[in-house]
Amino acid sequence: MAKRKPKNTQGASNDGFWATHKKQAKLSFQELLRRPLGNMLTLAVIAMSLTLPSSMYLIGKNLTIVASKWQAPSQVSLYLQQDVAETKVQTLKSELERWKEIEAVQYISPQEGLKELSEHSGFEQALTLLDSNPLPAVLIVSPKTEWQGTEQVNQLVNRLKQQSYVNEVRLDDDWLARLDAIKHVAVVVATTLAILMFVAVFLIVGNTLRFNVLEQKDEIQVMKLVGATNTFILRPYLYTGMWFGLLGGFVAWLLTAIITVTLNGAVDNVAVLYDSIFRLVGLTWDESLLLLMLSSFLGLLAARISVLRHLKEIEPV
């Protein structure tokens, strides 16, 4: 009598494993649809909790982009001594133009400076009362593009301060320091809000599933009577937590995109005032995927910690 060949149980077990998980994930999603009102409110709270840190992240991201475009001022102002002769100023100008770091040097005489001041300040009559011109000669130095980094410009400023007839060197970088400070505050606020909101999502999902476990206490006791383990009972709740996190993250992504589009109009109006063109940068595909993965992981983690603790407390009577 020929012996029967042993069956290949590995493929069957694998098919059964994945089929079981697929079925439980589908049933968990259908369970969410059976109570749409309560679950929609839960998803709305989760989405709002995730939208706030993602929006703050976008603010910090766009501030970083703005700061990177103006890493250093493009001009350095040299205020010369009051009584320096014009020939000496021209000599200094010609010498600076030969420096490899400098693209161009513009000379503003005291007379030109006084004329420009009177035209733009509105104090023409007051300036006519002055006995002499109080303005010094000014050289506007424009560094080359490759020398406009913060460190290179600072080295150039230190070198310019050592030149003859130079009374003061002014680098208008105060606004850059303020921009960096604002960017740092935005990053710190975004990080803090992200931590707080992620904890809120964790608590919301965990508390929602805890009530579900208490409502199904009798069913869980019956399942344990017939031999079901805590891990087997826990699996559908894990998928429910994952669906809460995934759907909440998707809604948060939509809200963040809507906020970005809405704010672009206001940003355009501000950019026009500065003769600039700037568009807000939204979440990239990688960042969007990270948001969905992180929200799903929070849902899974909250479900595992919250539900498993209550499952251990439920014993068959």
C-alpha positions as CSV (number, residue, x, y, z in Angstrom):
1,M,0.0,0.0,0.0
2,A,1.5,3.3,-1.1
3,K,2.2,5.8,1.6
4,R,0.4,9.2,1.4
5,K,2.6,12.2,0.9
6,P,2.5,14.6,3.8
7,K,0.6,17.8,3.1
8,N,2.4,21.1,2.8
9,T,0.9,22.8,5.9
10,Q,3.2,25.8,5.7
11,G,1.3,27.5,2.9
12,A,-2.1,26.7,4.4
13,S,-1.0,28.1,7.8
14,N,0.3,31.2,6.1
15,D,-2.9,31.6,4.1
16,G,-4.9,31.1,7.3
17,F,-2.8,33.6,9.2
18,W,-3.2,36.4,6.7
19,A,-6.8,35.6,5.9
20,T,-7.6,35.8,9.6
21,H,-5.9,39.2,10.0
22,K,-7.6,40.5,6.8
23,K,-11.0,39.4,8.1
24,Q,-10.5,40.9,11.6
25,A,-9.3,44.2,10.1
26,K,-12.4,44.3,7.8
27,L,-14.7,43.4,10.7
28,S,-13.1,46.1,12.9
29,F,-13.7,48.7,10.2
30,Q,-17.3,47.6,9.8
31,E,-17.7,47.9,13.6
32,L,-16.7,51.5,13.4
33,L,-19.4,52.1,10.8
34,R,-22.1,50.6,13.0
35,R,-21.7,53.5,15.4
36,P,-21.0,56.4,13.1
37,L,-21.9,59.3,15.3
38,G,-19.8,58.4,18.4
39,N,-16.9,57.3,16.3
40,M,-17.0,60.4,14.1
41,L,-16.8,62.6,17.2
42,T,-13.8,60.5,18.3
43,L,-12.1,60.9,14.9
44,A,-12.8,64.6,14.9
45,V,-11.0,65.0,18.2
46,I,-8.1,62.9,17.0
47,A,-7.9,64.9,13.7
48,M,-7.9,68.2,15.5
49,S,-5.2,67.0,17.9
50,L,-3.0,66.0,15.0
51,T,-3.8,69.1,12.9
52,L,-2.4,71.6,15.5
53,P,1.1,70.2,15.7
54,S,1.3,69.5,11.9
55,S,0.3,73.1,11.2
56,M,2.9,74.4,13.6
57,Y,5.4,72.2,11.9
58,L,4.6,73.8,8.6
59,I,5.1,77.2,10.1
60,G,8.6,76.3,11.4
61,K,9.4,74.6,8.0
62,N,8.4,77.7,6.0
63,L,10.3,80.0,8.4
64,T,13.4,77.8,7.9
65,I,13.0,78.2,4.1
66,V,12.7,82.0,4.4
67,A,15.8,82.1,6.6
68,S,17.8,79.9,4.2
69,K,17.1,82.3,1.4
70,W,18.6,85.2,3.3
71,Q,21.4,83.7,5.2
72,A,23.4,86.9,5.2
73,P,22.8,90.5,4.1
74,S,24.0,91.4,0.6
75,Q,25.6,94.7,1.5
76,V,27.9,96.2,4.1
77,S,27.9,99.9,4.9
78,L,31.2,101.7,5.6
79,Y,30.8,105.1,7.3
80,L,34.0,107.0,6.9
81,Q,35.6,109.7,9.0
82,Q,33.9,113.1,8.9
83,D,36.7,115.2,7.3
84,V,38.3,112.6,5.0
85,A,39.3,114.0,1.6
86,E,37.4,112.8,-1.5
87,T,40.7,111.7,-3.1
88,K,41.4,109.4,-0.2
89,V,37.9,108.0,-0.4
90,Q,38.3,107.2,-4.1
91,T,41.7,105.6,-3.4
92,L,40.0,103.4,-0.7
93,K,37.2,102.6,-3.1
94,S,39.6,101.5,-5.8
95,E,41.5,99.4,-3.3
96,L,38.4,97.6,-2.1
97,E,37.2,96.9,-5.6
98,R,40.3,94.8,-6.2
99,W,39.5,92.5,-3.3
100,K,38.5,89.0,-4.3
101,E,35.6,88.9,-1.8
102,I,34.0,92.1,-3.1
103,E,31.7,92.3,-6.2
104,A,31.2,96.1,-6.3
105,V,31.6,99.2,-4.2
106,Q,29.2,102.2,-4.3
107,Y,30.3,105.6,-3.1
108,I,27.7,108.0,-1.6
109,S,29.1,111.4,-0.9
110,P,27.9,113.5,2.0
111,Q,26.1,115.8,-0.4
112,E,24.3,112.9,-2.0
113,G,23.4,111.5,1.4
114,L,21.9,114.8,2.5
115,K,19.9,115.2,-0.7
116,E,18.5,111.6,-0.4
117,L,17.7,112.3,3.3
118,S,15.8,115.5,2.5
119,E,13.8,113.8,-0.3
120,H,12.6,110.8,1.7
121,S,12.5,112.1,5.3
122,G,10.2,115.1,4.9
123,F,12.5,117.4,6.9
124,E,13.7,119.6,4.0
125,Q,13.1,122.8,5.8
126,A,14.7,121.6,9.0
127,L,17.8,120.4,7.2
128,T,18.3,123.8,5.6
129,L,18.8,125.2,9.1
130,L,22.0,123.2,9.6
131,D,25.3,125.2,9.4
132,S,27.2,122.2,7.9
133,N,26.5,118.8,6.5
134,P,26.6,116.3,9.4
135,L,26.6,113.2,7.2
136,P,29.8,111.3,6.5
137,A,30.9,109.7,3.2
138,V,29.6,106.1,2.9
139,L,30.9,103.2,0.9
140,I,28.3,100.4,0.1
141,V,30.2,97.1,-0.3
142,S,28.5,94.2,-2.1
143,P,30.2,90.9,-1.4
144,K,30.3,88.2,-4.1
145,T,27.8,85.5,-4.0
146,E,30.2,82.8,-2.8
147,W,31.2,85.2,0.0
148,Q,27.7,85.9,1.4
149,G,27.6,83.2,4.0
150,T,27.3,84.4,7.6
151,E,30.9,83.4,8.5
152,Q,32.4,84.8,5.4
153,V,30.6,88.2,5.8
154,N,31.7,88.4,9.4
155,Q,35.3,87.9,8.3
156,L,34.9,90.6,5.7
157,V,33.5,93.0,8.2
158,N,36.4,92.5,10.6
159,R,38.8,93.1,7.7
160,L,37.0,96.3,6.6
161,K,37.1,97.7,10.2
162,Q,40.9,97.7,10.0
163,Q,41.0,99.9,6.9
164,S,42.1,103.5,7.0
165,Y,39.5,106.3,7.3
166,V,36.8,103.8,8.3
167,N,34.9,105.1,11.3
168,E,32.1,102.4,11.5
169,V,31.1,99.3,9.7
170,R,27.5,98.4,9.8
171,L,26.0,95.0,9.0
172,D,22.2,95.0,8.9
173,D,21.7,91.6,10.3
174,D,19.5,92.3,13.3
175,W,16.4,91.2,11.4
176,L,18.2,87.9,10.6
177,A,18.8,87.3,14.4
178,R,15.1,88.1,15.0
179,L,14.1,85.7,12.3
180,D,16.2,82.9,13.7
181,A,14.8,83.6,17.2
182,I,11.2,83.4,15.8
183,K,12.1,80.2,13.9
184,H,13.5,78.7,17.1
185,V,10.4,79.6,19.1
186,A,8.2,78.1,16.4
187,V,10.2,74.8,16.4
188,V,10.0,74.6,20.2
189,V,6.3,75.3,20.2
190,A,5.7,72.8,17.5
191,T,7.7,70.1,19.3
192,T,5.9,70.8,22.6
193,L,2.4,70.8,21.0
194,A,3.3,67.6,19.0
195,I,4.2,65.8,22.3
196,L,1.1,67.0,24.1
197,M,-1.2,66.3,21.1
198,F,0.2,62.8,20.6
199,V,-0.4,62.0,24.3
200,A,-3.9,63.3,23.8
201,V,-4.5,61.0,20.8
202,F,-3.1,58.1,22.9
203,L,-5.5,58.9,25.7
204,I,-8.5,59.4,23.4
205,V,-8.0,56.1,21.6
206,G,-7.2,54.2,24.8
207,N,-10.2,55.6,26.7
208,T,-12.6,54.9,23.7
209,L,-11.5,51.2,23.5
210,R,-11.6,50.8,27.2
211,F,-15.4,51.6,27.1
212,N,-15.7,49.1,24.2
213,V,-14.1,46.4,26.3
214,L,-16.4,47.1,29.3
215,E,-19.5,47.0,27.0
216,Q,-18.4,43.6,25.7
217,K,-17.4,42.2,29.0
218,D,-19.9,39.3,28.9
219,E,-18.8,38.3,25.4
220,I,-15.2,38.4,26.5
221,Q,-16.0,36.1,29.5
222,V,-17.7,33.6,27.2
223,M,-14.7,33.6,24.8
224,K,-12.4,32.9,27.7
225,L,-14.6,30.1,28.8
226,V,-14.1,28.3,25.5
227,G,-10.3,28.8,25.6
228,A,-9.7,32.1,23.9
229,T,-6.4,33.8,25.0
230,N,-6.0,37.5,25.7
231,T,-3.9,37.9,22.6
232,F,-6.7,36.5,20.4
233,I,-9.3,38.7,22.0
234,L,-7.0,41.7,21.8
235,R,-6.4,41.5,18.0
236,P,-9.7,43.1,16.8
237,Y,-9.1,46.0,19.3
238,L,-5.7,46.5,17.8
239,Y,-7.2,47.0,14.4
240,T,-9.8,49.3,15.8
241,G,-7.1,51.5,17.3
242,M,-5.2,51.4,14.0
243,W,-8.3,52.5,12.1
244,F,-8.8,55.4,14.6
245,G,-5.3,56.5,14.2
246,L,-5.1,56.1,10.4
247,L,-8.4,57.8,9.7
248,G,-7.7,60.6,12.2
249,G,-4.3,61.2,10.6
250,F,-5.9,61.3,7.1
251,V,-8.4,63.9,8.2
252,A,-5.6,65.9,9.9
253,W,-3.7,65.8,6.6
254,L,-6.7,67.1,4.7
255,L,-7.2,69.9,7.3
256,T,-3.6,70.9,7.1
257,A,-3.7,71.1,3.3
258,I,-6.8,73.3,3.6
259,I,-5.1,75.6,6.1
260,T,-2.1,75.8,3.8
261,V,-4.2,76.8,0.8
262,T,-6.2,79.3,2.9
263,L,-3.1,81.0,4.4
264,N,-1.4,81.3,1.0
265,G,-3.7,84.2,0.1
266,A,-2.7,86.1,3.2
267,V,1.0,85.3,2.6
268,D,0.7,86.5,-1.0
269,N,-0.6,89.9,0.3
270,V,2.3,90.3,2.7
271,A,4.9,89.2,0.0
272,V,3.6,91.8,-2.4
273,L,4.3,94.5,0.2
274,Y,8.0,93.4,0.2
275,D,8.1,93.1,-3.6
276,S,8.6,89.4,-3.3
277,I,7.0,86.2,-4.4
278,F,6.6,83.5,-1.7
279,R,4.3,80.4,-1.5
280,L,3.8,78.3,1.5
281,V,5.2,74.9,1.3
282,G,2.9,72.1,2.5
283,L,3.6,68.6,3.7
284,T,5.6,66.5,1.2
285,W,4.6,62.9,0.4
286,D,7.2,61.6,2.9
287,E,6.0,63.9,5.6
288,S,2.4,62.9,4.9
289,L,3.3,59.2,5.0
290,L,5.1,59.8,8.3
291,L,2.0,61.5,9.8
292,L,-0.2,58.6,8.8
293,M,2.3,56.0,10.1
294,L,2.8,57.8,13.4
295,S,-1.0,58.3,14.0
296,S,-1.6,54.6,13.2
297,F,1.2,53.5,15.5
298,L,-0.3,55.7,18.3
299,G,-3.6,54.0,17.8
300,L,-2.1,50.6,18.0
301,L,0.0,51.4,21.0
302,A,-2.9,52.9,22.9
303,A,-5.1,49.9,22.1
304,R,-2.5,47.4,23.2
305,I,-1.7,49.1,26.5
306,S,-5.3,50.1,27.5
307,V,-7.2,47.0,26.3
308,L,-4.7,44.4,27.4
309,R,-4.7,45.7,30.9
310,H,-8.5,45.4,31.1
311,L,-8.6,42.0,29.4
312,K,-6.3,40.7,32.2
313,E,-8.8,41.9,34.8
314,I,-11.8,40.1,33.1
315,E,-12.0,36.5,34.1
316,P,-14.8,34.0,33.3
317,V,-17.3,33.5,36.1
